[in-house]
């Protein structure tokens, strides 16, 4: 039997690797579907999704606002910052007002990190785009006075002597009382309703398998952990693969609605967004 090939894009970092472990290593029965994985940084995946290139992809929630014609959100696979999230870091102790006058290294303009930074600082942010895994070094070396960091850099930036200016997940929680929805998985709508539902089920099953076989899944995820030992990688995975990841739930969906609503009010997203989920 020829299986239907589904290309899945996700980031080369421990939490995504952990999430997709069961699919990548044939730990679950995928029935009529075969999955091929393409690993790229989140901003590249955002741009590819804008062109509809991948059947399934991790994307930033910010980017999703521009993808709704092509993709629906899967209920599983979100990265939720629950009182933590992307951070602005600097070589010396700075205030938020200090940062307003600086050029900031950012991981991409479609990232939710960049969206949240603009909500904090106002629409005018001076920035240069730097690959996410080079931002800490770029700040530490003096190329930039401040950087917006995502992924495991949130746990390792102090190793380079950098200072935390603001944790955007903490700031968002203080403003709204909600977690910060950073990323999610999307599925292309032209696959059809039945395929979308089955893919959704399989991805949820993959996440559940990894949570139930944590040691093996973490061992695989360590292949994508930069500057982290097993304990730190386990901590990072726990931050972004948890109950939120199995399903957004009502509060997670409210968080998406609020974030995109605030972005529209601030003029960052041109049109109102009504998120569409695969049910």
KAZIPE-V84722 format. One record per pair of residues at least 24 apart in sequence whose C-alpha atoms are under 10 Angstrom apart, sorted by the first residue. I is the first residue (numbers start at 0). J is the second residue. D is the distance in Angstrom with one decimal. If there is no record, write none. Layout:
<<I	J	D> <I	J	D>>
This chain:
<<0	31	8.1> <1	31	7.7> <1	32	8.7> <1	33	9.1> <2	29	9.3> <2	30	7.9> <2	31	4.9> <2	32	5.0> <2	33	5.8> <2	34	9.3> <3	30	9.4> <3	31	6.1> <3	32	4.7> <3	33	5.9> <3	34	8.4> <3	194	9.8> <4	31	8.8> <4	32	5.9> <4	33	4.8> <4	34	5.8> <4	35	7.1> <4	54	9.2> <5	32	6.9> <5	33	6.1> <5	34	4.9> <5	35	6.2> <5	36	8.6> <5	53	8.1> <5	54	6.0> <5	55	7.2> <5	186	9.9> <5	190	9.8> <5	198	8.8> <6	33	8.5> <6	34	5.8> <6	35	4.7> <6	36	5.9> <6	37	7.1> <6	52	9.1> <6	53	5.9> <6	54	5.6> <6	55	6.3> <6	56	8.1> <7	34	6.7> <7	35	6.0> <7	36	4.9> <7	37	6.1> <7	38	8.4> <7	53	6.5> <7	54	6.5> <7	55	4.7> <7	56	5.4> <7	57	8.0> <7	184	9.4> <7	185	9.6> <7	186	9.1> <8	35	8.5> <8	36	5.9> <8	37	4.8> <8	38	5.8> <8	39	7.0> <8	40	9.3> <8	41	9.0> <8	43	9.7> <8	44	6.7> <8	45	9.8> <8	47	9.2> <8	48	9.3> <8	52	9.7> <8	53	6.8> <8	54	8.4> <8	55	6.3> <8	56	4.4> <8	57	6.0> <8	58	8.8> <8	184	9.1> <8	185	9.8> <9	36	7.4> <9	37	6.5> <9	38	5.2> <9	39	6.2> <9	40	7.5> <9	41	7.2> <9	43	9.9> <9	44	7.3> <9	55	8.8> <9	56	6.0> <9	57	5.1> <9	58	8.1> <9	184	8.7> <10	37	8.4> <10	38	5.3> <10	39	5.1> <10	40	5.1> <10	41	5.8> <10	42	9.3> <10	43	9.3> <10	44	8.0> <10	56	9.3> <10	57	7.3> <10	58	9.2> <10	150	9.6> <10	223	9.3> <11	37	9.0> <11	38	5.4> <11	39	6.1> <11	40	6.7> <11	41	8.9> <11	150	10.0> <11	220	9.2> <11	222	9.1> <11	223	5.9> <11	224	8.6> <12	38	8.9> <12	39	9.4> <12	40	8.7> <12	41	10.0> <12	132	10.0> <12	150	7.2> <12	151	7.8> <12	220	7.5> <12	221	8.7> <12	222	8.5> <12	223	5.0> <12	224	6.2> <12	225	8.2> <12	232	9.9> <12	236	9.4> <13	150	8.6> <13	151	8.1> <13	216	9.6> <13	217	7.9> <13	218	9.7> <13	219	8.4> <13	220	4.6> <13	221	6.3> <13	222	7.6> <13	223	5.2> <13	224	5.5> <13	225	8.8> <13	227	9.9> <13	232	7.0> <13	233	8.8> <13	235	7.7> <13	236	6.4> <13	239	9.5> <13	240	9.8> <14	76	10.0> <14	78	8.6> <14	150	8.6> <14	151	9.1> <14	216	9.9> <14	217	8.9> <14	220	7.0> <14	221	9.6> <14	223	8.9> <14	224	9.1> <14	232	8.6> <14	233	9.1> <14	235	7.2> <14	236	4.8> <14	237	8.1> <14	238	8.5> <14	239	6.2> <14	240	6.3> <15	57	8.6> <15	76	8.5> <15	77	9.9> <15	78	9.1> <15	206	9.7> <15	220	8.0> <15	223	9.2> <15	236	8.6> <15	239	8.7> <15	240	8.3> <16	209	9.8> <16	216	8.1> <16	217	8.5> <16	219	7.2> <16	220	5.1> <16	221	8.6> <16	222	8.5> <16	223	7.2> <16	224	9.5> <16	236	9.4> <17	205	9.2> <17	206	7.8> <17	208	9.8> <17	209	6.5> <17	210	8.6> <17	213	8.5> <17	215	9.2> <17	216	5.4> <17	217	6.1> <17	218	8.7> <17	219	7.0> <17	220	5.1> <17	221	8.8> <17	223	9.5> <17	233	9.9> <17	236	7.4> <17	239	10.0> <17	240	7.9> <18	75	10.0> <18	76	7.4> <18	202	8.3> <18	203	9.0> <18	204	9.7> <18	205	6.6> <18	206	4.9> <18	207	8.4> <18	208	8.7> <18	209	6.4> <18	210	8.3> <18	216	8.1> <18	217	9.6> <18	220	8.8> <18	236	9.0> <18	239	9.5> <18	240	7.0> <18	241	9.8> <18	244	8.8> <18	245	9.9> <19	76	9.3> <19	202	7.5> <19	203	9.6> <19	204	9.7> <19	205	6.1> <19	206	6.7> <19	208	9.4> <19	209	7.9> <19	216	8.8> <19	219	9.9> <19	220	9.4> <20	205	7.0> <20	206	8.0> <20	208	8.4> <20	209	6.6> <20	212	9.9> <20	215	8.8> <20	216	5.9> <20	217	8.8> <20	218	9.9> <20	219	7.1> <20	220	7.8> <21	201	9.6> <21	202	8.9> <21	204	8.3> <21	205	5.0> <21	206	7.6> <21	207	9.1> <21	208	6.5> <21	209	6.6> <21	212	9.5> <21	215	9.9> <21	216	7.9> <22	201	8.2> <22	202	7.7> <22	204	9.0> <22	205	6.1> <22	206	9.1> <22	208	9.6> <22	209	9.9> <23	205	9.2> <23	219	10.0> <24	216	9.9> <24	219	9.6> <25	205	9.7> <26	204	10.0> <26	205	8.1> <26	208	8.1> <26	209	9.5> <27	201	8.2> <27	204	7.7> <27	205	7.1> <27	208	8.1> <28	201	8.5> <28	204	9.7> <28	205	9.9> <29	197	9.1> <29	198	8.8> <29	200	9.7> <29	201	6.7> <29	202	9.6> <29	204	9.8> <29	205	9.8> <30	197	9.4> <30	201	9.4> <31	194	9.9> <31	197	9.6> <32	194	9.2> <32	197	9.1> <32	198	8.3> <32	201	9.5> <34	198	9.8> <40	106	9.1> <40	107	9.8> <40	130	7.9> <40	131	7.6> <40	132	9.0> <41	106	8.6> <41	107	8.4> <41	109	8.9> <41	110	7.5> <41	130	9.7> <41	131	8.7> <41	182	9.0> <42	106	7.1> <42	107	5.6> <42	108	7.8> <42	109	6.5> <42	110	6.5> <42	130	8.7> <42	131	8.9> <43	107	8.7> <43	109	9.6> <43	130	9.8> <44	109	10.0> <45	107	9.3> <45	108	9.7> <45	109	6.8> <45	110	8.0> <46	107	10.0> <46	109	8.2> <48	185	9.0> <48	186	9.8> <48	187	9.0> <51	186	9.8> <51	187	7.4> <51	188	9.9> <51	189	9.9> <52	187	9.1> <53	185	9.5> <53	186	8.3> <53	187	7.5> <54	185	8.2> <54	186	5.7> <54	187	5.2> <54	188	8.6> <54	189	8.9> <54	190	7.8> <54	195	9.6> <54	198	9.9> <55	184	7.0> <55	185	5.6> <55	186	4.5> <55	187	6.4> <55	188	9.9> <55	195	9.5> <55	198	8.7> <55	199	9.7> <56	183	8.3> <56	184	5.5> <56	185	5.5> <56	186	6.7> <56	187	8.8> <57	182	6.8> <57	183	5.6> <57	184	4.3> <57	185	6.4> <57	186	9.1> <58	109	9.0> <58	110	8.2> <58	111	9.3> <58	181	8.8> <58	182	5.6> <58	183	5.7> <58	184	6.1> <58	185	7.0> <59	109	6.9> <59	110	5.3> <59	111	5.6> <59	112	8.6> <59	114	9.8> <59	180	8.6> <59	181	6.0> <59	182	4.2> <59	183	6.4> <59	184	8.6> <59	185	9.8> <60	109	8.6> <60	110	7.5> <60	111	5.9> <60	112	9.6> <60	114	9.4> <60	179	9.8> <60	180	6.7> <60	181	5.7> <60	182	5.0> <60	183	6.4> <60	184	9.2> <60	185	9.9> <60	255	7.5> <60	258	8.8> <60	259	8.2> <60	274	9.8> <61	108	9.0> <61	109	5.8> <61	110	5.9> <61	111	4.8> <61	112	8.5> <61	113	8.5> <61	114	6.5> <61	115	9.0> <61	180	9.2> <61	181	7.9> <61	182	8.1> <61	255	9.4> <61	258	8.6> <61	259	7.3> <61	262	8.7> <61	267	9.5> <61	268	8.4> <62	108	8.9> <62	109	5.1> <62	110	6.6> <62	111	7.6> <62	114	9.5> <62	182	9.0> <62	268	9.6> <63	109	8.9> <63	110	9.8> <63	111	9.7> <63	182	8.9> <63	183	8.6> <63	184	9.5> <63	185	8.3> <63	259	9.5> <63	272	9.2> <63	274	8.5> <64	109	9.6> <64	259	7.4> <64	262	9.9> <64	263	9.8> <64	268	7.3> <64	269	9.2> <64	270	8.3> <64	271	8.5> <64	272	6.2> <64	273	8.7> <64	274	8.1> <65	109	9.3> <65	268	8.4> <65	269	9.3> <65	270	9.1> <65	272	9.0> <66	185	9.2> <66	187	9.6> <67	185	9.6> <67	187	9.5> <67	188	9.2> <67	272	8.5> <67	273	8.8> <67	274	7.8> <67	275	7.6> <68	187	9.2> <68	188	8.2> <69	185	9.4> <69	186	8.4> <69	187	5.7> <69	188	5.8> <69	189	7.4> <70	184	9.5> <70	185	5.8> <70	186	5.4> <70	187	4.4> <70	188	5.3> <70	189	8.3> <70	190	9.8> <70	275	8.5> <70	276	9.3> <70	277	9.8> <71	184	8.6> <71	185	5.4> <71	186	5.6> <71	187	6.5> <71	188	6.4> <71	195	8.8> <71	274	7.8> <71	275	5.4> <71	276	5.5> <71	277	6.3> <71	278	9.9> <72	183	7.0> <72	184	6.0> <72	185	4.4> <72	186	6.5> <72	187	9.1> <72	188	9.8> <72	195	10.0> <72	199	9.4> <72	274	7.4> <72	275	6.0> <72	276	4.6> <72	277	6.2> <72	278	9.4> <73	183	7.3> <73	184	5.6> <73	185	5.4> <73	186	6.7> <73	195	8.5> <73	196	8.8> <73	198	8.9> <73	199	6.0> <73	200	9.3> <73	202	8.8> <73	203	9.1> <73	246	8.8> <73	247	9.3> <73	275	8.7> <73	276	5.7> <73	277	5.4> <73	278	8.0> <74	183	8.3> <74	184	8.0> <74	185	8.9> <74	199	7.4> <74	200	9.4> <74	202	9.6> <74	203	8.3> <74	243	9.5> <74	244	8.2> <74	245	7.4> <74	246	5.2> <74	247	6.1> <74	248	8.2> <74	251	9.8> <74	252	9.2> <74	275	9.7> <74	276	6.3> <74	277	6.5> <74	278	7.3> <75	183	7.6> <75	184	7.1> <75	185	9.4> <75	199	7.2> <75	200	8.7> <75	201	9.9> <75	202	7.0> <75	203	5.6> <75	204	9.4> <75	205	9.9> <75	206	8.1> <75	207	10.0> <75	242	9.5> <75	243	8.0> <75	244	5.4> <75	245	4.8> <75	246	4.8> <75	247	6.9> <75	248	9.7> <75	276	9.8> <75	277	9.6> <76	182	8.2> <76	183	5.6> <76	184	5.5> <76	185	8.9> <76	199	9.4> <76	202	7.6> <76	203	7.3> <76	205	9.8> <76	206	7.5> <76	239	9.2> <76	240	7.8> <76	241	9.4> <76	242	9.9> <76	243	8.1> <76	244	4.7> <76	245	6.4> <76	246	7.4> <76	247	8.5> <77	180	7.3> <77	181	7.4> <77	182	5.5> <77	183	4.1> <77	184	6.5> <77	185	9.8> <77	239	7.8> <77	240	8.0> <77	241	9.3> <77	242	9.7> <77	243	6.7> <77	244	4.8> <77	245	7.8> <77	246	7.7> <77	247	7.0> <77	251	9.0> <78	179	8.7> <78	180	6.4> <78	181	5.5> <78	182	5.0> <78	183	6.2> <78	184	9.2> <78	238	8.4> <78	239	5.1> <78	240	6.9> <78	241	8.8> <78	243	7.5> <78	244	6.4> <78	247	9.4> <79	168	9.1> <79	178	6.5> <79	179	5.8> <79	180	4.6> <79	181	5.7> <79	182	7.2> <79	183	8.7> <79	238	8.1> <79	239	6.2> <79	240	8.5> <79	241	9.0> <79	242	9.8> <79	243	6.6> <79	244	7.6> <79	247	8.6> <79	251	8.0> <79	254	9.4> <79	255	10.0> <80	167	9.0> <80	168	5.7> <80	169	8.5> <80	171	9.4> <80	172	9.1> <80	177	9.3> <80	178	5.6> <80	179	4.8> <80	180	6.2> <80	181	6.7> <80	182	9.5> <80	238	7.5> <80	239	7.3> <80	243	9.5> <81	168	6.8> <81	169	8.0> <81	171	9.5> <81	172	7.7> <81	176	9.9> <81	177	7.7> <81	178	4.5> <81	179	6.4> <81	180	8.5> <81	238	8.2> <81	239	9.0> <81	243	9.3> <82	166	8.6> <82	167	8.7> <82	168	5.2> <82	169	4.7> <82	170	8.1> <82	171	8.0> <82	172	6.0> <82	173	8.6> <82	176	9.2> <82	177	8.4> <82	178	6.3> <82	179	7.8> <83	153	9.1> <83	166	6.4> <83	167	7.0> <83	168	4.2> <83	169	5.3> <83	170	8.6> <83	171	9.0> <83	172	8.5> <83	178	8.2> <83	179	8.0> <83	238	8.6> <84	111	10.0> <84	112	8.1> <84	115	10.0> <84	148	9.1> <84	149	7.5> <84	150	8.7> <84	153	7.7> <84	165	9.7> <84	166	6.1> <84	167	5.7> <84	168	4.1> <84	169	7.1> <84	170	9.2> <84	171	9.1> <84	178	9.1> <84	179	7.2> <84	180	9.1> <84	181	7.9> <84	238	9.4> <84	239	9.7> <85	111	8.7> <85	112	5.7> <85	113	8.9> <85	115	8.8> <85	116	9.0> <85	147	6.8> <85	148	5.6> <85	149	4.9> <85	150	7.7> <85	151	9.8> <85	152	9.0> <85	153	6.9> <85	165	8.7> <85	166	6.1> <85	167	5.6> <85	168	6.5> <85	169	9.3> <85	179	9.5> <85	181	8.7> <86	112	8.1> <86	116	9.1> <86	146	8.0> <86	147	5.6> <86	148	5.3> <86	149	6.9> <86	150	9.8> <86	152	8.9> <86	153	6.7> <86	156	9.7> <86	163	7.0> <86	164	7.4> <86	165	5.8> <86	166	4.5> <86	167	5.8> <86	168	8.0> <86	169	9.5> <87	112	9.5> <87	116	8.5> <87	145	6.7> <87	146	5.5> <87	147	4.6> <87	148	6.4> <87	149	9.3> <87	153	9.4> <87	161	10.0> <87	162	8.6> <87	163	6.3> <87	164	5.4> <87	165	5.4> <87	166	6.6> <87	167	7.7> <88	134	9.7> <88	135	8.3> <88	138	8.1> <88	139	9.7> <88	144	8.6> <88	145	5.5> <88	146	5.4> <88	147	6.6> <88	148	7.4> <88	153	9.3> <88	156	7.8> <88	157	9.2> <88	161	6.2> <88	162	5.4> <88	163	4.6> <88	164	5.3> <88	165	7.3> <88	166	8.8> <89	135	9.0> <89	138	6.6> <89	139	7.9> <89	141	9.5> <89	143	8.3> <89	144	5.7> <89	145	4.3> <89	146	6.5> <89	147	9.1> <89	156	9.5> <89	160	9.0> <89	161	5.5> <89	162	5.2> <89	163	6.6> <89	164	6.8> <89	165	9.9> <90	135	9.7> <90	138	6.5> <90	139	6.1> <90	140	8.8> <90	141	7.7> <90	143	8.7> <90	144	6.3> <90	145	6.9> <90	146	9.3> <90	157	9.9> <90	159	8.8> <90	160	7.0> <90	161	4.8> <90	162	6.0> <90	163	9.0> <90	164	9.9> <91	139	9.8> <91	144	8.2> <91	145	8.9> <91	160	8.6> <91	161	6.7> <91	162	5.9> <91	163	8.8> <91	164	9.1> <92	161	8.4> <92	162	5.7> <92	163	7.4> <92	164	7.0> <93	144	9.6> <93	145	9.1> <93	162	7.9> <93	163	8.2> <93	164	5.9> <93	165	9.3> <94	163	9.4> <94	164	6.1> <94	165	8.2> <95	119	8.8> <95	120	7.9> <95	164	6.6> <95	165	7.2> <96	120	8.4> <96	164	10.0> <97	145	10.0> <97	164	9.4> <98	124	9.3> <98	125	9.5> <98	144	8.5> <98	145	7.3> <98	146	9.7> <98	164	8.3> <98	165	10.0> <99	123	8.7> <99	124	7.1> <99	125	8.0> <100	124	8.6> <100	125	7.8> <101	125	6.6> <101	126	8.1> <101	143	8.4> <101	144	6.8> <101	145	7.3> <101	146	9.9> <102	126	4.8> <102	127	7.0> <102	142	9.9> <102	143	6.8> <102	144	7.1> <102	145	7.2> <102	146	8.5> <103	127	6.4> <103	128	8.5> <103	129	9.5> <103	134	9.5> <103	138	9.0> <103	142	9.9> <103	143	6.5> <103	144	7.0> <103	145	5.1> <103	146	5.1> <103	147	6.9> <104	128	5.9> <104	129	5.9> <104	130	8.9> <104	131	9.0> <104	133	9.4> <104	134	6.3> <104	135	9.0> <104	137	7.9> <104	138	7.8> <104	142	9.0> <104	143	6.5> <104	144	8.4> <104	145	6.5> <104	146	4.5> <104	147	6.0> <104	148	8.5> <105	129	5.8> <105	130	7.9> <105	131	7.4> <105	133	10.0> <105	134	7.4> <105	145	9.1> <105	146	6.1> <105	147	5.0> <105	148	7.2> <105	149	9.2> <106	130	5.5> <106	131	4.7> <106	132	8.5> <106	133	9.0> <106	134	7.6> <106	146	8.8> <106	147	7.0> <106	148	7.3> <106	149	7.8> <107	131	8.1> <107	147	9.6> <110	149	9.5> <110	181	7.9> <110	182	8.4> <111	149	9.8> <111	179	8.9> <111	180	7.9> <111	181	5.4> <111	182	7.3> <111	258	9.3> <111	259	9.9> <112	147	7.4> <112	148	8.1> <112	149	7.3> <112	167	7.7> <112	168	9.2> <112	179	9.6> <112	180	9.9> <112	181	7.2> <112	182	9.7> <113	147	7.8> <113	148	9.8> <113	167	10.0> <114	181	9.9> <114	258	9.1> <114	259	9.4> <114	262	7.4> <114	267	7.4> <114	268	9.1> <115	167	6.8> <115	168	8.7> <115	170	9.3> <115	171	8.0> <115	179	8.9> <115	181	9.4> <115	258	8.4> <115	261	9.7> <115	262	8.4> <115	267	10.0> <116	147	8.3> <116	165	9.7> <116	166	10.0> <116	167	7.2> <117	262	8.7> <117	265	8.8> <117	267	7.9> <118	167	9.8> <118	171	9.3> <118	258	9.5> <118	261	7.9> <118	262	7.0> <118	264	9.9> <118	265	7.2> <118	266	9.8> <118	267	8.4> <119	165	9.9> <119	167	8.2> <119	170	8.3> <119	171	8.8> <121	265	8.1> <121	267	9.6> <122	262	10.0> <122	265	7.6> <122	266	7.9> <122	267	7.2> <132	225	8.7> <135	159	7.6> <135	160	9.9> <135	161	8.2> <136	161	9.9> <149	181	9.8> <150	224	9.9> <150	235	8.3> <150	236	9.9> <150	239	9.3> <151	224	7.7> <151	225	7.6> <151	226	8.6> <151	227	8.2> <151	231	9.0> <151	232	8.0> <151	234	9.7> <151	235	6.5> <151	236	9.0> <152	225	8.6> <152	226	8.8> <152	227	9.6> <152	235	9.8> <153	235	8.8> <154	226	9.7> <154	227	8.8> <154	231	7.8> <154	232	9.3> <154	234	9.0> <154	235	7.5> <155	225	9.2> <155	226	7.3> <155	227	7.7> <155	231	9.0> <158	226	9.3> <171	258	9.1> <172	254	10.0> <175	254	8.7> <175	257	8.3> <175	258	9.3> <176	254	9.2> <177	250	7.6> <177	251	8.1> <177	253	8.1> <177	254	5.8> <177	255	9.4> <177	257	8.7> <177	258	9.4> <178	250	8.4> <178	251	7.3> <178	253	9.4> <178	254	6.3> <178	255	9.1> <178	258	9.7> <179	251	8.6> <179	254	6.6> <179	255	7.9> <179	257	9.6> <179	258	7.7> <180	243	9.7> <180	247	9.2> <180	251	7.2> <180	252	8.7> <180	253	9.7> <180	254	6.4> <180	255	6.0> <180	256	9.6> <180	257	9.8> <180	258	7.8> <180	259	10.0> <181	239	9.6> <181	255	8.9> <181	258	9.8> <182	239	9.8> <182	255	9.9> <183	244	8.7> <183	247	9.5> <184	244	10.0> <185	275	9.9> <185	276	8.8> <185	277	9.0> <186	276	9.6> <186	277	8.4> <188	277	9.5> <192	277	8.3> <192	278	9.6> <195	277	6.9> <195	278	9.2> <196	277	6.5> <196	278	7.2> <197	277	9.9> <198	277	9.7> <199	277	7.3> <199	278	8.6> <200	277	9.9> <200	278	10.0> <202	245	9.2> <203	244	8.5> <203	245	6.1> <203	246	8.3> <204	245	8.8> <205	245	9.7> <206	240	8.0> <206	241	8.9> <206	242	9.9> <206	244	7.7> <206	245	6.8> <207	240	9.8> <207	241	9.3> <207	242	9.5> <207	244	9.3> <207	245	7.1> <209	240	9.3> <210	237	9.5> <210	240	8.1> <210	241	7.7> <210	242	9.5> <210	245	9.7> <252	276	9.5>>
